């Protein structure tokens, strides 16, 4: 799928008005390989890994405590009064909620892990992007792709920006 996407993108660039294979200079790089080799990125990843390990350990403790309490409940529920059984079930549900809340707080989409990754990795990513822009301008690249994951267009020369042309045509098309 990545190869298809890259081929499609290249075909679009070469088919664009005023662009031929001889005119456009295209390059690629692998940001993941760069991140693996940069000491500051490795340090940031090590900090993130330590946080994850601490949080997973705490989560495992909570889950083990819940499991132990559940097993105790299962063995004693037949001899419990209805009121005591209801209270124990409520306590187990509360513990389960706390586990879910903790997991979401630490590992959810807007959780602490996401924020910490952003805090620690963003400066490194910004440096890579700045160097990428410098290389692109110095070496006169028109397009540069990052092939580390999904093919991403990381740099484009402004001379190929068709936004205003497309917008103008859209405005006249709607009339």
Backbone as numpy.savetxt, mean C-alpha at the origin, in Angstrom:
# Nx Ny Nz CAx CAy CAz Cx Cy Cz
-0.26 -10.46 -17.02 -1.09 -9.27 -17.02 -0.22 -8.02 -17.02
0.90 -8.07 -16.26 1.79 -6.92 -16.22 2.37 -6.65 -17.60
2.74 -7.71 -18.30 3.31 -7.56 -19.63 2.29 -6.95 -20.57
1.05 -7.40 -20.48 -0.01 -6.86 -21.31 -0.20 -5.38 -21.03
-0.24 -5.00 -19.75 -0.44 -3.59 -19.37 0.72 -2.74 -19.89
1.94 -3.24 -19.76 3.10 -2.48 -20.24 3.05 -2.33 -21.76
2.69 -3.40 -22.44 2.60 -3.35 -23.90 1.52 -2.37 -24.34
0.38 -2.41 -23.67 -0.71 -1.50 -23.98 -0.28 -0.05 -23.76
0.37 0.23 -22.65 0.84 1.59 -22.37 1.84 2.07 -23.43
2.76 1.21 -23.78 3.74 1.59 -24.79 3.07 1.83 -26.14
2.09 1.00 -26.48 1.38 1.18 -27.75 0.65 2.51 -27.77
0.05 2.88 -26.65 -0.65 4.16 -26.57 0.32 5.31 -26.76
1.48 5.23 -26.11 2.46 6.31 -26.23 2.98 6.46 -27.66
3.24 5.33 -28.30 3.77 5.40 -29.65 2.72 5.81 -30.66
1.47 5.57 -30.34 0.39 5.92 -31.25 -0.10 7.36 -31.04
0.36 8.00 -29.97 -0.09 9.37 -29.67 0.34 10.31 -30.78
-0.49 11.32 -31.08 -0.15 12.26 -32.15 1.18 12.95 -31.89
2.00 13.01 -32.91 3.28 13.70 -32.80 4.35 12.86 -32.13
4.05 11.60 -31.81 5.02 10.76 -31.13 5.34 9.56 -32.01
6.59 9.32 -32.21 7.00 8.11 -32.91 8.04 7.41 -32.06
8.33 6.17 -32.42 9.28 5.39 -31.64 10.63 6.09 -31.58
11.00 6.82 -32.60 12.28 7.51 -32.62 12.30 8.75 -31.76
11.17 9.30 -31.43 11.13 10.54 -30.66 11.02 10.32 -29.17
10.28 9.36 -28.73 10.05 9.16 -27.30 11.18 8.35 -26.69
11.71 8.83 -25.59 12.75 8.11 -24.87 12.11 7.56 -23.60
12.13 6.23 -23.49 11.44 5.55 -22.41 12.44 4.75 -21.58
12.26 4.80 -20.26 13.11 4.03 -19.37 12.27 3.37 -18.28
12.89 2.49 -17.52 12.22 1.85 -16.41 13.23 1.64 -15.29
12.71 1.45 -14.11 13.53 1.12 -12.96 12.73 0.24 -12.02
13.38 -0.31 -11.01 12.73 -1.20 -10.06 12.87 -0.58 -8.67
11.83 0.09 -8.21 11.90 0.78 -6.92 12.06 -0.20 -5.75
11.51 -1.41 -5.87 11.64 -2.39 -4.80 13.11 -2.80 -4.62
13.82 -2.96 -5.74 15.24 -3.32 -5.66 16.04 -2.19 -5.02
15.69 -0.96 -5.34 16.37 0.19 -4.75 16.09 0.24 -3.25
14.83 0.03 -2.87 14.45 0.07 -1.46 15.17 -1.02 -0.67
15.37 -2.18 -1.28 16.06 -3.28 -0.60 17.52 -2.97 -0.34
18.12 -2.12 -1.16 19.55 -1.83 -1.05 19.87 -0.57 -0.24
18.90 0.32 -0.09 19.15 1.57 0.63 19.16 1.32 2.14
20.25 1.70 2.82 20.31 1.50 4.28 19.17 2.20 5.02
18.80 3.41 4.62 17.73 4.11 5.32 16.38 3.41 5.14
16.17 2.80 3.99 14.94 2.04 3.76 14.95 0.76 4.59
16.12 0.13 4.68 16.24 -1.09 5.48 15.99 -0.78 6.96
16.53 0.34 7.44 16.31 0.74 8.83 14.82 0.98 9.09
14.18 1.69 8.19 12.75 1.97 8.33 11.96 0.66 8.34
12.31 -0.26 7.44 11.60 -1.54 7.37 11.83 -2.35 8.64
13.04 -2.27 9.19 13.35 -2.99 10.44 12.49 -2.45 11.59
12.34 -1.13 11.67 11.48 -0.53 12.70 10.03 -0.98 12.54
9.57 -1.00 11.30 8.19 -1.43 11.02 8.01 -2.90 11.40
8.99 -3.74 11.03 8.91 -5.16 11.36 8.86 -5.39 12.87
9.65 -4.60 13.63 9.64 -4.72 15.09 8.27 -4.34 15.67
7.70 -3.27 15.15 6.37 -2.86 15.60 5.34 -3.95 15.32
5.39 -4.50 14.11 4.45 -5.56 13.73 4.59 -6.75 14.67
5.82 -7.14 14.96 6.06 -8.28 15.85 5.48 -8.01 17.24
5.69 -6.80 17.77 5.15 -6.44 19.09 3.63 -6.49 19.08
3.03 -5.91 18.06 1.57 -5.87 17.97 0.99 -7.27 17.79
1.65 -8.09 16.99 1.16 -9.46 16.78 1.27 -10.27 18.06
2.33 -10.03 18.84 2.49 -10.71 20.12 1.35 -10.32 21.07
1.05 -9.04 21.14 -0.05 -8.58 21.99 -1.39 -9.16 21.52
-1.58 -9.20 20.23 -2.81 -9.76 19.67 -2.92 -11.26 20.00
-1.83 -11.97 19.91 -1.82 -13.40 20.23 -2.16 -13.62 21.71
-1.64 -12.75 22.59 -1.98 -12.86 24.02 -3.47 -12.68 24.24
-4.02 -11.68 23.59 -5.46 -11.42 23.72 -6.28 -12.60 23.22
-5.87 -13.16 22.07 -6.61 -14.29 21.49 -6.47 -15.54 22.37
-5.29 -15.76 22.94 -5.09 -16.91 23.82 -5.93 -16.77 25.09
-5.99 -15.56 25.63 -6.80 -15.31 26.81 -8.28 -15.57 26.51
-8.73 -15.11 25.33 -10.11 -15.35 24.93 -10.37 -16.85 24.79
-9.45 -17.56 24.14 -9.61 -19.00 23.92 -9.68 -19.76 25.25
-8.81 -19.39 26.17 -8.79 -20.04 27.49 -10.12 -19.80 28.21
-10.55 -18.57 28.17 -11.82 -18.21 28.84 -13.01 -18.92 28.18
-12.98 -19.04 26.87 -14.05 -19.72 26.14 -14.09 -21.21 26.51
-12.91 -21.82 26.57 -12.86 -23.24 26.93 -13.38 -23.47 28.35
-13.02 -22.57 29.27 -13.54 -22.65 30.64 -15.06 -22.53 30.65
-15.55 -21.59 29.86 -17.00 -21.39 29.75 -17.68 -22.66 29.22
-17.10 -23.25 28.19 -17.69 -24.45 27.58 -17.78 -25.60 28.60
-16.76 -25.74 29.43 -16.78 -26.85 30.39 -17.74 -26.59 31.55
-18.02 -25.32 31.86 -18.84 -25.00 33.03 -20.25 -24.51 32.69
-20.56 -24.32 31.44 -21.83 -23.67 31.10 -23.06 -24.48 31.52
-22.95 -25.78 31.58 -24.10 -26.60 31.94 -24.45 -26.49 33.43
-23.46 -26.11 34.23 -23.74 -25.98 35.67 -23.93 -24.52 36.10
-23.84 -23.61 35.16 -24.01 -22.18 35.46 -25.49 -21.82 35.49
-25.77 -20.80 36.26 -27.12 -20.25 36.25 -27.29 -19.48 34.95
-28.52 -19.23 34.57 -28.79 -18.48 33.33 -28.14 -17.10 33.39
-28.24 -16.48 34.56 -27.66 -15.13 34.71 -26.14 -15.18 34.57
-25.51 -16.14 35.19 -24.04 -16.26 35.12 -23.61 -16.62 33.69
-24.37 -17.50 33.05 -24.06 -17.88 31.67 -24.17 -16.66 30.74
-25.22 -15.88 30.90 -25.40 -14.68 30.08 -24.27 -13.68 30.30
-23.87 -13.52 31.56 -22.76 -12.60 31.87 -21.45 -13.08 31.24
-21.20 -14.37 31.33 -19.97 -14.92 30.75 -19.97 -14.78 29.22
-21.12 -15.00 28.59 -21.22 -14.82 27.13 -20.99 -13.36 26.75
-21.54 -12.46 27.54 -21.33 -11.03 27.28 -19.84 -10.67 27.42
-19.20 -11.21 28.45 -17.77 -10.95 28.65 -16.94 -11.48 27.47
-17.30 -12.66 26.98 -16.59 -13.22 25.83 -16.80 -12.35 24.59
-18.02 -11.88 24.40 -18.29 -10.99 23.26 -17.51 -9.69 23.39
-17.43 -9.15 24.60 -16.66 -7.92 24.82 -15.18 -8.14 24.52
-14.66 -9.28 24.96 -13.26 -9.60 24.68 -13.03 -9.72 23.17
-13.98 -10.35 22.50 -13.87 -10.51 21.04 -13.89 -9.14 20.36
-14.74 -8.24 20.82 -14.79 -6.89 20.26 -13.46 -6.17 20.46
-12.88 -6.33 21.65 -11.59 -5.68 21.94 -10.50 -6.20 21.01
-10.53 -7.50 20.74 -9.54 -8.09 19.83 -9.71 -7.50 18.44
-10.93 -7.41 17.96 -11.20 -6.85 16.63 -10.80 -5.38 16.57
-11.15 -4.64 17.61 -10.78 -3.22 17.67 -9.27 -3.03 17.66
-8.57 -3.86 18.43 -7.11 -3.77 18.49 -6.51 -4.07 17.11
-7.01 -5.13 16.48 -6.50 -5.51 15.15 -6.73 -4.38 14.15
-7.91 -3.78 14.17 -8.20 -2.68 13.25 -7.38 -1.44 13.57
-7.21 -1.16 14.85 -6.44 0.01 15.27 -4.99 -0.10 14.81
-4.45 -1.29 14.89 -3.03 -1.48 14.53 -2.84 -1.79 13.05
-3.68 -2.67 12.49 -3.44 -3.18 11.14 -4.49 -2.77 10.11
-5.51 -2.03 10.50 -6.58 -1.64 9.59 -6.11 -0.66 8.53
-7.02 -0.33 7.61 -6.67 0.56 6.49 -6.14 1.90 6.94
-6.67 2.44 7.99 -6.16 3.72 8.50 -5.54 3.52 9.87
-4.99 2.34 10.09 -4.40 1.99 11.38 -3.00 2.54 11.57
-2.47 2.22 12.73 -1.14 2.71 13.10 -0.05 2.19 12.18
-0.20 0.97 11.68 0.81 0.42 10.77 0.90 1.26 9.50
-0.24 1.58 8.94 -0.27 2.40 7.72 0.38 3.76 7.98
0.03 4.37 9.11 0.59 5.68 9.46 2.10 5.59 9.67
2.55 4.55 10.34 3.99 4.39 10.62 4.76 4.11 9.33
4.20 3.29 8.45 4.85 3.03 7.17 4.97 4.33 6.38
3.92 5.10 6.39 3.93 6.37 5.68 4.98 7.31 6.28
5.01 7.39 7.60 5.96 8.26 8.28 7.41 7.87 8.00
7.70 6.58 8.03 9.08 6.12 7.89 9.52 5.95 6.44
8.61 5.53 5.57 9.01 5.23 4.19 8.83 6.41 3.24
7.93 7.31 3.55 7.65 8.43 2.65 8.91 9.26 2.34
9.73 9.60 3.34 10.95 10.36 3.02 11.88 9.62 2.04
11.98 8.31 2.19 12.82 7.52 1.29 12.21 7.52 -0.11
10.90 7.33 -0.19 10.22 7.34 -1.49 10.34 8.70 -2.16
10.24 9.75 -1.37 10.38 11.10 -1.93 11.79 11.32 -2.50
12.81 10.81 -1.82 14.18 10.92 -2.33 14.32 10.17 -3.66
13.76 8.97 -3.71 13.83 8.19 -4.95 13.15 8.95 -6.08
11.97 9.51 -5.80 11.24 10.24 -6.83 12.01 11.48 -7.27
12.65 12.19 -6.35 13.43 13.38 -6.70 14.60 13.00 -7.60
15.31 11.94 -7.25 16.43 11.47 -8.08 15.91 11.03 -9.44
14.77 10.35 -9.46 14.14 9.92 -10.71 13.85 11.12 -11.61
13.26 12.15 -11.05 12.97 13.36 -11.84 14.26 13.98 -12.37
15.28 14.07 -11.53 16.55 14.65 -11.96 17.15 13.86 -13.12
17.17 12.53 -12.98 17.71 11.67 -14.05 16.89 11.84 -15.32
15.58 11.84 -15.18 14.69 11.97 -16.34 14.95 13.27 -17.09
15.11 14.36 -16.37 15.33 15.65 -17.00 16.75 15.76 -17.58
17.74 15.28 -16.83 19.13 15.35 -17.32 19.34 14.48 -18.55
18.74 13.29 -18.53 18.92 12.34 -19.63 17.84 12.48 -20.71
16.93 13.42 -20.51 15.86 13.74 -21.46 14.93 12.55 -21.76
14.52 11.86 -20.68 13.53 10.79 -20.83 12.16 11.42 -20.95
11.32 10.81 -21.77 9.94 11.26 -21.90 9.04 10.51 -20.93
9.31 9.23 -20.73 8.51 8.40 -19.83 9.44 7.48 -19.06
9.14 7.30 -17.78 9.87 6.33 -16.96 8.84 5.52 -16.17
8.97 4.20 -16.23 8.07 3.29 -15.55 8.78 2.63 -14.37
8.00 2.31 -13.35 8.48 1.51 -12.23 7.90 0.12 -12.42
8.77 -0.87 -12.54 8.29 -2.23 -12.81 8.33 -3.12 -11.57
8.46 -2.54 -10.39 8.58 -3.36 -9.18 7.29 -4.10 -8.82
6.15 -3.51 -9.10 4.87 -4.17 -8.83 4.06 -4.11 -10.10
2.89 -3.52 -10.00 2.15 -3.22 -11.21 2.95 -2.16 -11.95
2.90 -2.18 -13.25 3.64 -1.20 -14.03 3.05 0.17 -13.76
3.86 1.06 -13.22 3.42 2.41 -12.89 4.20 3.42 -13.71
3.51 4.38 -14.22 4.16 5.48 -14.92 4.60 6.46 -13.85
5.90 6.64 -13.69 6.43 7.46 -12.61 6.84 8.86 -13.08
7.10 9.02 -14.35 7.53 10.32 -14.85 7.04 10.47 -16.28
6.57 11.67 -16.61 6.22 11.99 -18.00 6.72 13.38 -18.31
7.14 13.54 -19.53 7.52 14.87 -20.00 6.24 15.66 -20.24
6.25 16.91 -19.85 5.07 17.76 -19.98 4.65 17.95 -21.44
5.59 17.81 -22.36 5.25 18.06 -23.76 4.24 17.04 -24.31
4.04 15.92 -23.59 3.08 14.91 -24.04 1.76 14.98 -23.27
1.56 16.00 -22.46 0.33 16.14 -21.68 -0.81 16.56 -22.60
-1.80 15.70 -22.72 -2.95 15.95 -23.59 -4.20 16.36 -22.81
-4.04 16.65 -21.55 -5.19 16.98 -20.70 -6.01 18.12 -21.26
-5.37 19.23 -21.60 -6.13 20.39 -22.09 -6.77 20.12 -23.45
-6.10 19.38 -24.31 -6.66 19.04 -25.62 -7.92 18.19 -25.45
-7.82 17.19 -24.59 -8.97 16.32 -24.36 -10.10 17.09 -23.70
-9.77 17.95 -22.74 -10.80 18.75 -22.08 -11.49 19.66 -23.08
-10.72 20.35 -23.93 -11.31 21.24 -24.93 -12.25 20.47 -25.86
-11.84 19.29 -26.26 -12.70 18.49 -27.13 -13.94 18.00 -26.41
-13.81 17.69 -25.14 -14.96 17.26 -24.35 -15.96 18.42 -24.24
-15.46 19.60 -24.03 -16.35 20.77 -23.91 -17.08 20.99 -25.24
-16.34 20.92 -26.34 -16.99 21.12 -27.65 -17.88 19.92 -28.00
-17.56 18.72 -27.53 -18.35 17.53 -27.79 -19.72 17.62 -27.10
-19.76 18.22 -25.93 -21.01 18.31 -25.15 -21.93 19.41 -25.70
-21.48 20.22 -26.63 -22.32 21.32 -27.15 -23.26 20.83 -28.20
